[in-house]
Amino acid sequence: MKFKEHSNLNLPEINKSVLEDWDRADLFHKSMTEREGCPSYVFFEGPPSANGHPGIHHVTR
C-alpha cells in the first residue's frame, strides 16, 4: 500500500483530505466493530505531575 505524499505543508488541507478518506472508508465504525467482543484496550494518558510536561520517555507501547 502506498501512502499519499504531500508536496507542501498545508496542514488544514491535509487534515481535511485525511478526514475525507476516513469518512469514505468508514474507519470509525470499522474500528468499533473489528474489536467487538475483545477485551478493552485502555490508554492511561497525562503528565507525571500536575504541572509537568510529558516527555518522550513517558510514552510506552
ROBA-331171 format. One record per residue (C-alpha): residue in three letters; x, y, z. Coordinates in steps of 0.05 Angstrom, whole numbers, padded with zeros to 5 digits, always signed. Example, Ala and Ser with C-alpha at 12.3 -4.5 7.8 and 13.67 -1.06 7.14 Angstrom:
BEGIN
ALA+00246-00090+00156/SER+00273-00021+00143/
! end
This chain:
BEGIN
MET+00000+00000+00000/LYS+00028+00067-00019/PHE+00013+00129+00023/LYS-00004+00196-00007/GLU+00054+00245-00008/HIS+00041+00319+00003/SER+00086+00368-00034/ASN+00072+00427+00012/LEU+00056+00433+00085/ASN-00015+00459+00086/LEU-00038+00424+00149/PRO-00111+00446+00147/GLU-00118+00420+00076/ILE-00081+00355+00092/ASN-00126+00345+00153/LYS-00188+00355+00111/SER-00163+00305+00059/VAL-00147+00253+00112/LEU-00215+00261+00146/GLU-00250+00254+00078/ASP-00211+00189+00066/TRP-00231+00163+00135/ASP-00304+00181+00123/ARG-00303+00148+00055/ALA-00274+00083+00084/ASP-00320+00088+00146/LEU-00259+00076+00191/PHE-00291+00099+00256/HIS-00346+00047+00252/LYS-00297-00007+00229/SER-00253+00008+00289/MET-00312-00005+00334/THR-00337-00069+00301/GLU-00270-00102+00289/ARG-00256-00106+00364/GLU-00326-00124+00385/GLY-00324-00178+00439/CYS-00249-00167+00452/PRO-00221-00143+00518/SER-00217-00067+00528/TYR-00153-00033+00509/VAL-00141+00027+00555/PHE-00091+00084+00549/PHE-00071+00120+00612/GLU-00052+00189+00589/GLY-00026+00250+00624/PRO+00035+00284+00652/PRO+00071+00251+00711/SER+00054+00310+00755/ALA+00002+00365+00756/ASN+00048+00418+00728/GLY+00098+00376+00688/HIS+00101+00364+00614/PRO+00104+00292+00590/GLY+00169+00273+00555/ILE+00181+00221+00501/HIS+00207+00174+00555/HIS+00136+00172+00584/VAL+00108+00140+00521/THR+00101+00065+00527/ARG+00079+00013+00478/
! end
